[in-house]
């Protein structure tokens, strides 16, 4: 039985690669700067941190869904349908969360 203890494979640590070349999903939380803003992704676009805000322009009641949809970059109609489903299936939990966000979230332009 022949056992070879030498390894010919090479591995590259993430510390050897510049942060701009590492996809954002692979960057450990320990490598994100103290300011909380993660480094730019591979295309150079800066990732902005999530803020709970209300929209002044895209609103039906308080602008909560419009503000969250703008922050998450998703369609506001999908978010509204999800909120209605959560309200119906969750015994009113969606409505409670909406009112709490309406009270706590600031308005933005």
KOLMARTI-314151 format. One record per residue: x, z, y of N, C-alpha, C in turn; residue number from 1. Coordinates in nm, 2 decimals. Layout:
BEGIN
+--------+--------+--------+--------+--------+--------+--------+--------+--------+-----+
:    nc1 :    nc3 :    nc2 :   cac1 :   cac3 :   cac2 :    cc1 :    cc3 :    cc2 : pos :
+--------+--------+--------+--------+--------+--------+--------+--------+--------+-----+
:      X :      Z :      Y :      X :      Z :      Y :      X :      Z :      Y : NUM :
...
+--------+--------+--------+--------+--------+--------+--------+--------+--------+-----+
% end
This chain:
BEGIN
+--------+--------+--------+--------+--------+--------+--------+--------+--------+-----+
:    nc1 :    nc3 :    nc2 :   cac1 :   cac3 :   cac2 :    cc1 :    cc3 :    cc2 : pos :
+--------+--------+--------+--------+--------+--------+--------+--------+--------+-----+
:   0.08 :   0.00 :  -0.12 :   0.00 :   0.00 :   0.00 :   0.09 :   0.00 :   0.12 :   1 :
:   0.07 :  -0.10 :   0.21 :   0.16 :  -0.12 :   0.32 :   0.08 :  -0.07 :   0.45 :   2 :
:   0.14 :   0.02 :   0.52 :   0.07 :   0.07 :   0.64 :   0.16 :   0.04 :   0.76 :   3 :
:   0.11 :  -0.03 :   0.85 :   0.19 :  -0.07 :   0.97 :   0.13 :   0.01 :   1.09 :   4 :
:   0.22 :   0.10 :   1.14 :   0.17 :   0.19 :   1.25 :   0.19 :   0.13 :   1.39 :   5 :
:   0.25 :   0.01 :   1.40 :   0.26 :  -0.06 :   1.53 :   0.14 :  -0.14 :   1.56 :   6 :
:   0.11 :  -0.14 :   1.68 :  -0.01 :  -0.21 :   1.73 :   0.03 :  -0.32 :   1.82 :   7 :
:  -0.02 :  -0.44 :   1.80 :   0.02 :  -0.56 :   1.88 :  -0.09 :  -0.59 :   1.99 :   8 :
:  -0.20 :  -0.51 :   1.99 :  -0.30 :  -0.54 :   2.09 :  -0.26 :  -0.47 :   2.22 :   9 :
:  -0.30 :  -0.54 :   2.33 :  -0.27 :  -0.49 :   2.46 :  -0.40 :  -0.46 :   2.53 :  10 :
:  -0.41 :  -0.35 :   2.60 :  -0.53 :  -0.32 :   2.67 :  -0.50 :  -0.30 :   2.81 :  11 :
:  -0.59 :  -0.35 :   2.90 :  -0.58 :  -0.34 :   3.04 :  -0.67 :  -0.23 :   3.09 :  12 :
:  -0.61 :  -0.13 :   3.16 :  -0.69 :  -0.02 :   3.21 :  -0.75 :  -0.07 :   3.34 :  13 :
:  -0.87 :  -0.01 :   3.38 :  -0.93 :  -0.04 :   3.50 :  -0.85 :  -0.01 :   3.62 :  14 :
:  -0.75 :   0.08 :   3.61 :  -0.67 :   0.12 :   3.72 :  -0.57 :   0.01 :   3.75 :  15 :
:  -0.54 :  -0.09 :   3.66 :  -0.45 :  -0.20 :   3.69 :  -0.52 :  -0.31 :   3.76 :  16 :
:  -0.65 :  -0.32 :   3.76 :  -0.73 :  -0.42 :   3.82 :  -0.78 :  -0.38 :   3.95 :  17 :
:  -0.77 :  -0.46 :   4.06 :  -0.83 :  -0.42 :   4.19 :  -0.98 :  -0.40 :   4.18 :  18 :
:  -1.03 :  -0.31 :   4.26 :  -1.17 :  -0.27 :   4.26 :  -1.26 :  -0.39 :   4.28 :  19 :
:  -1.22 :  -0.49 :   4.36 :  -1.30 :  -0.60 :   4.40 :  -1.32 :  -0.69 :   4.27 :  20 :
:  -1.24 :  -0.69 :   4.17 :  -1.25 :  -0.77 :   4.05 :  -1.33 :  -0.70 :   3.94 :  21 :
:  -1.36 :  -0.58 :   3.95 :  -1.43 :  -0.50 :   3.85 :  -1.58 :  -0.51 :   3.89 :  22 :
:  -1.67 :  -0.55 :   3.79 :  -1.81 :  -0.55 :   3.82 :  -1.86 :  -0.41 :   3.86 :  23 :
:  -1.95 :  -0.40 :   3.95 :  -2.00 :  -0.27 :   4.00 :  -2.05 :  -0.18 :   3.89 :  24 :
:  -2.11 :  -0.24 :   3.78 :  -2.16 :  -0.15 :   3.67 :  -2.05 :  -0.09 :   3.60 :  25 :
:  -1.92 :  -0.14 :   3.60 :  -1.81 :  -0.08 :   3.52 :  -1.73 :   0.02 :   3.60 :  26 :
:  -1.76 :   0.04 :   3.73 :  -1.68 :   0.13 :   3.81 :  -1.72 :   0.27 :   3.79 :  27 :
:  -1.64 :   0.36 :   3.74 :  -1.68 :   0.50 :   3.71 :  -1.71 :   0.57 :   3.84 :  28 :
:  -1.80 :   0.66 :   3.83 :  -1.84 :   0.74 :   3.95 :  -1.72 :   0.81 :   4.02 :  29 :
:  -1.62 :   0.84 :   3.94 :  -1.50 :   0.91 :   4.00 :  -1.42 :   0.82 :   4.09 :  30 :
:  -1.44 :   0.69 :   4.08 :  -1.36 :   0.59 :   4.16 :  -1.44 :   0.55 :   4.29 :  31 :
:  -1.56 :   0.59 :   4.31 :  -1.64 :   0.56 :   4.43 :  -1.59 :   0.65 :   4.54 :  32 :
:  -1.56 :   0.60 :   4.66 :  -1.50 :   0.68 :   4.77 :  -1.60 :   0.79 :   4.81 :  33 :
:  -1.54 :   0.89 :   4.88 :  -1.61 :   1.01 :   4.91 :  -1.73 :   0.98 :   5.01 :  34 :
:  -1.73 :   0.87 :   5.08 :  -1.83 :   0.83 :   5.17 :  -1.96 :   0.79 :   5.10 :  35 :
:  -1.95 :   0.77 :   4.96 :  -2.07 :   0.74 :   4.89 :  -2.10 :   0.59 :   4.88 :  36 :
:  -2.03 :   0.50 :   4.95 :  -2.06 :   0.36 :   4.95 :  -1.96 :   0.30 :   4.85 :  37 :
:  -2.02 :   0.24 :   4.74 :  -1.93 :   0.18 :   4.64 :  -1.86 :   0.06 :   4.70 :  38 :
:  -1.75 :   0.02 :   4.63 :  -1.67 :  -0.09 :   4.68 :  -1.75 :  -0.22 :   4.67 :  39 :
:  -1.70 :  -0.33 :   4.73 :  -1.76 :  -0.46 :   4.72 :  -1.76 :  -0.51 :   4.58 :  40 :
:  -1.87 :  -0.59 :   4.55 :  -1.87 :  -0.65 :   4.41 :  -1.78 :  -0.77 :   4.41 :  41 :
:  -1.79 :  -0.85 :   4.30 :  -1.70 :  -0.96 :   4.27 :  -1.71 :  -1.07 :   4.38 :  42 :
:  -1.83 :  -1.08 :   4.44 :  -1.85 :  -1.19 :   4.54 :  -1.82 :  -1.14 :   4.68 :  43 :
:  -1.78 :  -1.01 :   4.69 :  -1.74 :  -0.96 :   4.82 :  -1.85 :  -0.89 :   4.90 :  44 :
:  -1.97 :  -0.89 :   4.84 :  -2.09 :  -0.84 :   4.91 :  -2.08 :  -0.68 :   4.90 :  45 :
:  -2.09 :  -0.62 :   5.01 :  -2.09 :  -0.47 :   5.02 :  -2.22 :  -0.41 :   4.97 :  46 :
:  -2.21 :  -0.32 :   4.88 :  -2.33 :  -0.25 :   4.83 :  -2.38 :  -0.15 :   4.92 :  47 :
:  -2.50 :  -0.15 :   4.96 :  -2.55 :  -0.05 :   5.06 :  -2.62 :   0.06 :   4.98 :  48 :
:  -2.61 :   0.19 :   5.02 :  -2.67 :   0.30 :   4.95 :  -2.82 :   0.29 :   4.97 :  49 :
:  -2.90 :   0.34 :   4.87 :  -3.04 :   0.35 :   4.88 :  -3.09 :   0.45 :   4.98 :  50 :
:  -3.18 :   0.41 :   5.06 :  -3.25 :   0.51 :   5.16 :  -3.40 :   0.49 :   5.14 :  51 :
:  -3.46 :   0.60 :   5.13 :  -3.61 :   0.60 :   5.13 :  -3.66 :   0.59 :   5.27 :  52 :
:  -3.72 :   0.47 :   5.30 :  -3.77 :   0.44 :   5.43 :  -3.90 :   0.37 :   5.42 :  53 :
:  -3.98 :   0.37 :   5.53 :  -4.11 :   0.30 :   5.54 :  -4.09 :   0.18 :   5.63 :  54 :
:  -4.16 :   0.08 :   5.60 :  -4.16 :  -0.05 :   5.67 :  -4.26 :  -0.05 :   5.78 :  55 :
:  -4.23 :  -0.10 :   5.90 :  -4.33 :  -0.12 :   6.00 :  -4.40 :  -0.25 :   5.99 :  56 :
:  -4.33 :  -0.35 :   5.93 :  -4.39 :  -0.49 :   5.93 :  -4.47 :  -0.51 :   5.80 :  57 :
:  -4.42 :  -0.47 :   5.68 :  -4.48 :  -0.50 :   5.55 :  -4.55 :  -0.37 :   5.50 :  58 :
:  -4.67 :  -0.35 :   5.56 :  -4.74 :  -0.23 :   5.52 :  -4.89 :  -0.25 :   5.50 :  59 :
:  -4.95 :  -0.17 :   5.41 :  -5.09 :  -0.18 :   5.39 :  -5.15 :  -0.04 :   5.43 :  60 :
:  -5.09 :   0.07 :   5.39 :  -5.13 :   0.20 :   5.44 :  -5.01 :   0.26 :   5.53 :  61 :
:  -4.91 :   0.31 :   5.46 :  -4.81 :   0.38 :   5.54 :  -4.67 :   0.30 :   5.54 :  62 :
:  -4.66 :   0.19 :   5.47 :  -4.54 :   0.11 :   5.46 :  -4.44 :   0.16 :   5.36 :  63 :
:  -4.48 :   0.26 :   5.27 :  -4.39 :   0.31 :   5.18 :  -4.35 :   0.21 :   5.07 :  64 :
:  -4.44 :   0.13 :   5.02 :  -4.40 :   0.03 :   4.92 :  -4.32 :  -0.08 :   4.98 :  65 :
:  -4.35 :  -0.12 :   5.10 :  -4.27 :  -0.22 :   5.17 :  -4.13 :  -0.18 :   5.20 :  66 :
:  -4.11 :  -0.05 :   5.24 :  -3.98 :   0.00 :   5.26 :  -3.90 :   0.01 :   5.13 :  67 :
:  -3.96 :   0.06 :   5.03 :  -3.89 :   0.08 :   4.90 :  -3.85 :  -0.06 :   4.84 :  68 :
:  -3.95 :  -0.16 :   4.85 :  -3.92 :  -0.29 :   4.80 :  -3.81 :  -0.36 :   4.88 :  69 :
:  -3.80 :  -0.34 :   5.01 :  -3.69 :  -0.40 :   5.08 :  -3.56 :  -0.33 :   5.04 :  70 :
:  -3.56 :  -0.20 :   5.02 :  -3.43 :  -0.14 :   4.98 :  -3.39 :  -0.18 :   4.84 :  71 :
:  -3.48 :  -0.20 :   4.75 :  -3.45 :  -0.24 :   4.61 :  -3.44 :  -0.39 :   4.59 :  72 :
:  -3.48 :  -0.47 :   4.70 :  -3.47 :  -0.61 :   4.70 :  -3.56 :  -0.67 :   4.58 :  73 :
:  -3.68 :  -0.62 :   4.58 :  -3.78 :  -0.67 :   4.48 :  -3.91 :  -0.70 :   4.55 :  74 :
:  -4.00 :  -0.77 :   4.48 :  -4.13 :  -0.81 :   4.54 :  -4.22 :  -0.69 :   4.57 :  75 :
:  -4.27 :  -0.68 :   4.68 :  -4.35 :  -0.57 :   4.72 :  -4.48 :  -0.56 :   4.64 :  76 :
:  -4.53 :  -0.68 :   4.60 :  -4.65 :  -0.68 :   4.52 :  -4.63 :  -0.62 :   4.38 :  77 :
:  -4.52 :  -0.64 :   4.32 :  -4.49 :  -0.57 :   4.19 :  -4.48 :  -0.42 :   4.20 :  78 :
:  -4.42 :  -0.38 :   4.31 :  -4.41 :  -0.23 :   4.33 :  -4.55 :  -0.17 :   4.36 :  79 :
:  -4.64 :  -0.24 :   4.43 :  -4.77 :  -0.19 :   4.46 :  -4.85 :  -0.19 :   4.33 :  80 :
:  -4.84 :  -0.29 :   4.24 :  -4.91 :  -0.29 :   4.11 :  -4.86 :  -0.18 :   4.02 :  81 :
:  -4.73 :  -0.15 :   4.03 :  -4.68 :  -0.04 :   3.95 :  -4.73 :   0.09 :   4.00 :  82 :
:  -4.74 :   0.11 :   4.13 :  -4.79 :   0.23 :   4.19 :  -4.94 :   0.25 :   4.15 :  83 :
:  -5.02 :   0.15 :   4.15 :  -5.16 :   0.16 :   4.11 :  -5.17 :   0.20 :   3.97 :  84 :
:  -5.08 :   0.13 :   3.88 :  -5.08 :   0.17 :   3.74 :  -5.04 :   0.31 :   3.72 :  85 :
:  -4.94 :   0.36 :   3.79 :  -4.90 :   0.50 :   3.78 :  -5.01 :   0.59 :   3.83 :  86 :
:  -5.08 :   0.55 :   3.93 :  -5.19 :   0.64 :   3.98 :  -5.30 :   0.65 :   3.87 :  87 :
:  -5.34 :   0.53 :   3.81 :  -5.45 :   0.53 :   3.72 :  -5.41 :   0.60 :   3.59 :  88 :
:  -5.29 :   0.56 :   3.53 :  -5.25 :   0.62 :   3.40 :  -5.19 :   0.76 :   3.41 :  89 :
:  -5.14 :   0.79 :   3.53 :  -5.07 :   0.92 :   3.54 :  -5.15 :   1.03 :   3.61 :  90 :
:  -5.29 :   1.01 :   3.60 :  -5.38 :   1.11 :   3.66 :  -5.35 :   1.14 :   3.80 :  91 :
:  -5.32 :   1.04 :   3.88 :  -5.31 :   1.06 :   4.02 :  -5.16 :   1.08 :   4.07 :  92 :
:  -5.07 :   1.08 :   3.98 :  -4.93 :   1.11 :   4.01 :  -4.88 :   1.01 :   4.11 :  93 :
:  -4.92 :   0.88 :   4.10 :  -4.87 :   0.78 :   4.19 :  -4.92 :   0.81 :   4.34 :  94 :
:  -5.04 :   0.85 :   4.35 :  -5.09 :   0.88 :   4.48 :  -5.02 :   1.00 :   4.55 :  95 :
:  -4.99 :   1.10 :   4.46 :  -4.92 :   1.22 :   4.51 :  -4.78 :   1.18 :   4.56 :  96 :
:  -4.71 :   1.09 :   4.48 :  -4.57 :   1.05 :   4.52 :  -4.58 :   0.96 :   4.65 :  97 :
:  -4.68 :   0.88 :   4.66 :  -4.70 :   0.79 :   4.78 :  -4.71 :   0.88 :   4.90 :  98 :
:  -4.80 :   0.98 :   4.90 :  -4.82 :   1.07 :   5.01 :  -4.70 :   1.14 :   5.05 :  99 :
:  -4.63 :   1.19 :   4.95 :  -4.50 :   1.26 :   4.97 :  -4.40 :   1.17 :   5.04 : 100 :
:  -4.39 :   1.05 :   4.99 :  -4.29 :   0.95 :   5.06 :  -4.34 :   0.92 :   5.20 : 101 :
:  -4.47 :   0.91 :   5.22 :  -4.52 :   0.88 :   5.35 :  -4.48 :   0.99 :   5.45 : 102 :
:  -4.49 :   1.11 :   5.41 :  -4.46 :   1.22 :   5.49 :  -4.31 :   1.24 :   5.52 : 103 :
:  -4.23 :   1.21 :   5.41 :  -4.09 :   1.24 :   5.42 :  -4.00 :   1.12 :   5.47 : 104 :
:  -4.04 :   1.00 :   5.45 :  -3.96 :   0.88 :   5.48 :  -3.97 :   0.84 :   5.62 : 105 :
:  -3.86 :   0.82 :   5.69 :  -3.87 :   0.77 :   5.83 :  -3.91 :   0.62 :   5.83 : 106 :
:  -3.96 :   0.57 :   5.95 :  -3.99 :   0.43 :   5.97 :  -3.87 :   0.36 :   6.02 : 107 :
:  -3.85 :   0.24 :   5.97 :  -3.74 :   0.15 :   6.02 :  -3.80 :   0.02 :   6.06 : 108 :
:  -3.73 :  -0.05 :   6.15 :  -3.78 :  -0.19 :   6.19 :  -3.76 :  -0.29 :   6.09 : 109 :
+--------+--------+--------+--------+--------+--------+--------+--------+--------+-----+
% end
